[in-house]
Amino acid sequence: MAVPDPRAVKEATVTTMTTVSIGKKPDPVTLTESASAKVAQLLAEEEGGEHLALRVAVKPGGCSGYSYEMFFDSEQDDGDIVREFGGVKVVVDPTSAELLTGATLDYSDGLQGAGFHISNPNATRTCGCGSSFS
């Protein structure tokens, strides 16, 4: 087999491929520092709290169509979106994530009382109780 003359070999064009990283999905809900501190405190008081996550969900019902649910959960499903804020693990199911994307969970403790509040840019209407939206 004859070796080709190096002068006869034409220059090759090199094509580089750029890999575009899609990255992770946006956070379905973000916790403020005060909310994550309060949740961390509640988890510390809970037996087995180190194995629990805060589950934030949206369920049909309430006076405006949907209502928020928040509870400590030890289980995760395959499709769940998991984020961490201030050492607190937050879990949201995919259906709820669609209705919560861009939402912020805050905690306040003042003269008007203490509690969690969700500010949701996807809510077009809320009711007086503050826990129901559409």
Sequence and secondary structure as in RCSB ss.txt:
>XXXX:A:sequence
MAVPDPRAVKEATVTTMTTVSIGKKPDPVTLTESASAKVAQLLAEEEGGEHLALRVAVKPGGCSGYSYEMFFDSE
QDDGDIVREFGGVKVVVDPTSAELLTGATLDYSDGLQGAGFHISNPNATRTCGCGSSFS
>XXXX:A:secstr
     GGGS                  SEEE HHHHHHHHHHHHHSTTGGG EEEEEEEE STTSEEEEEEEES 
  TT EEEEETTEEEEE HHHHHHHTTEEEEEEEETTEEEEEEE TT S B TTSSEE 
